[in-house]
Amino acid sequence: MNIFRLAGDMTHLASVLVLLLKIHTIKSCAGVSLKTQELYALVFATRYLDIFTDFISVYNTVMKLIFLGSSFSIVWYIRRHKIVRRSYDKEQDTFRHYFLVLPCLLLALLIHEKFTVKELLWTFSIYLEAVAILPQLVLLQRTRNIDNLTGQYVFLLGAYRSLYILNWIYRYFTERHFVHWITWIAGLVQTLLYADFFYYYFESWKNNVKLQLPA
């Protein structure tokens, strides 16, 4: 554990709390992509299977439970909650997210560190997380007007990944034999996907105007 990883974890946690706050308090999921949330639920379900077999620490277990519970709760809210589901914009959230799942699975079968079921699922989750934000970014470009909480949610997600890159750099220089090319490359791809959003987010903050993405 180091300050960059802790900051990354807390930022990731904050992103989830912001989204749950928006959905639970306002009873609205406007601007939120169900497709992205389903992909994140799949990411955590396949990555945290070791919660039943490997104990690392109380902190690690609690964080896994939080992300598993929150991701499936968000999907349930959007799909099943009698009020929240009315605000879901199905006509705009049309990204065919299942087209992302198969390539990530095939890539995990081809490029992995160990050929075991748990390792393959973990690698699949790394690849899928790198692109899971795409439906959300496409939805924001289509709707253009982005409310503050949705904008903060996406910003915090991008910040979490950026902080994790700093964590990897720190560990590379402070720990012997710390080399994880799969995680590094997937994380870099994921961070680059946020680049355009970050630019317009900071522009809106600097000019004190409502955040809008170009169509």
Wavefront OBJ file of the C-alpha trace (Angstrom):
o trace
v 0.000 0.000 0.000
v 1.194 3.505 -0.830
v -0.360 6.960 -0.991
v -1.118 6.695 -4.732
v -2.964 3.384 -4.416
v -4.878 4.567 -1.357
v -5.854 7.781 -3.155
v -6.858 5.731 -6.198
v -9.021 3.389 -4.104
v -10.692 6.286 -2.299
v -11.331 8.090 -5.583
v -12.838 4.940 -7.063
v -15.001 4.545 -3.977
v -16.042 8.202 -4.210
v -17.119 7.741 -7.835
v -19.451 4.904 -6.836
v -20.839 6.858 -3.883
v -21.517 9.884 -6.091
v -23.440 7.756 -8.574
v -25.410 5.973 -5.842
v -26.160 9.346 -4.231
v -27.533 10.652 -7.527
v -29.684 7.577 -8.140
v -30.936 7.019 -4.582
v -31.491 10.644 -3.552
v -32.734 12.214 -6.780
v -34.398 8.983 -7.935
v -32.971 9.529 -11.395
v -30.452 7.767 -13.605
v -30.596 10.357 -16.382
v -27.289 10.478 -18.238
v -26.112 7.162 -16.775
v -25.349 4.296 -19.142
v -26.841 0.988 -18.051
v -24.509 -0.692 -20.564
v -21.420 0.617 -18.758
v -22.830 -0.359 -15.365
v -23.521 -3.903 -16.576
v -19.959 -4.156 -17.875
v -18.583 -2.986 -14.519
v -20.749 -5.556 -12.722
v -19.238 -8.231 -14.964
v -15.737 -6.844 -14.343
v -16.079 -7.111 -10.561
v -17.878 -10.469 -10.664
v -15.042 -12.068 -12.649
v -12.196 -10.270 -10.875
v -13.236 -10.883 -7.295
v -13.970 -14.605 -7.427
v -10.931 -15.034 -5.176
v -12.918 -13.464 -2.344
v -14.099 -17.013 -1.577
v -10.627 -18.578 -1.633
v -7.918 -16.006 -0.826
v -7.806 -13.679 2.163
v -5.370 -10.780 1.799
v -6.617 -8.279 4.385
v -9.812 -6.919 5.907
v -9.371 -3.734 3.824
v -9.058 -5.764 0.615
v -12.125 -7.901 1.375
v -14.276 -4.920 2.373
v -13.384 -3.005 -0.797
v -14.232 -6.036 -2.947
v -17.601 -6.424 -1.242
v -18.353 -2.726 -1.670
v -17.620 -2.725 -5.401
v -19.498 -5.972 -5.987
v -22.526 -4.800 -4.025
v -22.606 -1.282 -5.445
v -22.221 -2.343 -9.086
v -25.094 -4.818 -8.939
v -27.188 -2.352 -6.896
v -26.801 0.308 -9.587
v -27.842 -2.156 -12.305
v -30.860 -3.158 -10.207
v -31.871 0.464 -9.659
v -31.770 1.256 -13.374
v -33.522 -1.946 -14.452
v -36.006 -2.577 -11.651
v -36.663 0.437 -9.426
v -40.151 1.646 -10.283
v -39.183 5.347 -10.250
v -35.515 5.352 -11.250
v -36.019 3.191 -14.340
v -38.400 5.771 -15.830
v -35.506 8.237 -16.211
v -33.297 5.760 -18.083
v -32.778 6.940 -21.668
v -32.838 3.632 -23.495
v -33.075 5.289 -26.914
v -29.754 7.110 -26.420
v -27.910 4.321 -24.576
v -27.607 2.089 -27.637
v -23.904 1.152 -27.596
v -23.699 -2.584 -28.303
v -21.681 -3.371 -25.219
v -21.763 -7.116 -25.723
v -19.438 -6.553 -28.705
v -16.783 -5.586 -26.131
v -17.120 -8.768 -24.076
v -16.123 -11.364 -26.669
v -12.933 -9.594 -27.894
v -11.821 -9.127 -24.269
v -12.460 -12.797 -23.563
v -10.528 -13.893 -26.659
v -7.682 -11.544 -25.772
v -7.551 -13.013 -22.264
v -7.304 -16.505 -23.744
v -4.444 -15.398 -25.981
v -2.501 -13.057 -23.678
v -2.332 -13.983 -20.000
v 0.198 -14.802 -17.307
v -1.117 -18.219 -16.251
v -3.546 -20.573 -17.948
v -5.899 -21.164 -15.030
v -9.603 -20.360 -14.767
v -9.101 -17.746 -12.039
v -6.211 -16.090 -13.879
v -8.070 -16.032 -17.198
v -11.129 -14.446 -15.588
v -8.936 -11.896 -13.808
v -7.192 -11.023 -17.088
v -10.555 -10.785 -18.853
v -11.743 -8.332 -16.175
v -8.652 -6.167 -16.708
v -9.256 -5.956 -20.453
v -12.983 -5.348 -20.037
v -12.501 -2.597 -17.446
v -10.252 -0.757 -19.908
v -13.156 -0.296 -22.341
v -16.208 -0.466 -20.040
v -16.523 3.319 -19.935
v -17.111 3.569 -23.709
v -20.941 3.277 -23.597
v -21.019 5.998 -20.928
v -18.805 8.354 -22.927
v -20.860 7.776 -26.077
v -24.072 8.483 -24.155
v -22.642 11.742 -22.789
v -21.663 12.822 -26.298
v -25.176 12.137 -27.562
v -27.007 13.895 -24.737
v -24.365 16.665 -24.549
v -25.854 18.352 -21.461
v -24.295 16.644 -18.453
v -25.520 17.167 -14.891
v -22.952 17.834 -12.182
v -23.161 14.477 -10.417
v -22.803 12.451 -13.624
v -19.857 14.616 -14.675
v -18.228 14.155 -11.265
v -18.804 10.397 -11.439
v -16.994 10.058 -14.776
v -14.228 12.433 -13.684
v -13.600 10.468 -10.483
v -13.474 7.205 -12.456
v -10.816 8.666 -14.740
v -8.917 10.132 -11.779
v -8.914 6.731 -10.063
v -7.206 5.116 -13.042
v -4.702 7.978 -13.359
v -3.762 7.594 -9.696
v -3.286 3.870 -10.193
v -0.802 4.577 -12.975
v 1.161 6.709 -10.509
v 0.934 3.801 -8.068
v 2.447 1.435 -10.656
v 5.259 3.880 -11.434
v 6.007 4.232 -7.724
v 6.050 0.469 -7.184
v 8.229 -0.077 -10.259
v 10.961 2.079 -8.728
v 10.546 0.890 -5.140
v 9.827 -2.850 -5.510
v 12.052 -5.418 -7.159
v 10.610 -7.399 -10.070
v 7.384 -5.366 -10.149
v 6.420 -5.764 -13.812
v 2.809 -6.320 -14.929
v 2.550 -5.488 -18.616
v -1.064 -6.618 -19.016
v -2.312 -4.359 -16.218
v -0.130 -1.446 -17.300
v -1.152 -1.444 -20.961
v -4.850 -1.945 -20.191
v -4.702 0.846 -17.604
v -3.011 3.195 -20.044
v -5.653 2.489 -22.705
v -8.386 3.122 -20.144
v -6.845 6.434 -19.067
v -6.453 7.610 -22.672
v -10.170 7.048 -23.257
v -10.826 9.723 -20.637
v -8.495 12.287 -22.210
v -11.165 14.062 -24.255
v -13.581 14.129 -21.323
v -10.888 15.508 -19.002
v -10.186 18.338 -21.431
v -13.805 19.504 -21.586
v -14.304 18.920 -17.861
v -11.428 21.245 -16.950
v -12.511 23.769 -19.594
v -16.004 23.927 -18.087
v -14.544 24.243 -14.581
v -12.108 26.962 -15.627
v -14.773 28.990 -17.426
v -17.475 28.212 -14.852
v -19.901 26.918 -17.482
v -22.006 23.774 -17.757
v -20.091 20.756 -18.975
v -20.853 19.798 -22.580
v -19.166 17.324 -24.875
v -19.031 17.852 -28.641
v -21.374 15.657 -30.665
l 1 2 3 4 5 6 7 8 9 10 11 12 13 14 15 16 17 18 19 20 21 22 23 24 25 26 27 28 29 30 31 32 33 34 35 36 37 38 39 40 41 42 43 44 45 46 47 48 49 50 51 52 53 54 55 56 57 58 59 60 61 62 63 64 65 66 67 68 69 70 71 72 73 74 75 76 77 78 79 80 81 82 83 84 85 86 87 88 89 90 91 92 93 94 95 96 97 98 99 100 101 102 103 104 105 106 107 108 109 110 111 112 113 114 115 116 117 118 119 120 121 122 123 124 125 126 127 128 129 130 131 132 133 134 135 136 137 138 139 140 141 142 143 144 145 146 147 148 149 150 151 152 153 154 155 156 157 158 159 160 161 162 163 164 165 166 167 168 169 170 171 172 173 174 175 176 177 178 179 180 181 182 183 184 185 186 187 188 189 190 191 192 193 194 195 196 197 198 199 200 201 202 203 204 205 206 207 208 209 210 211 212 213 214 215
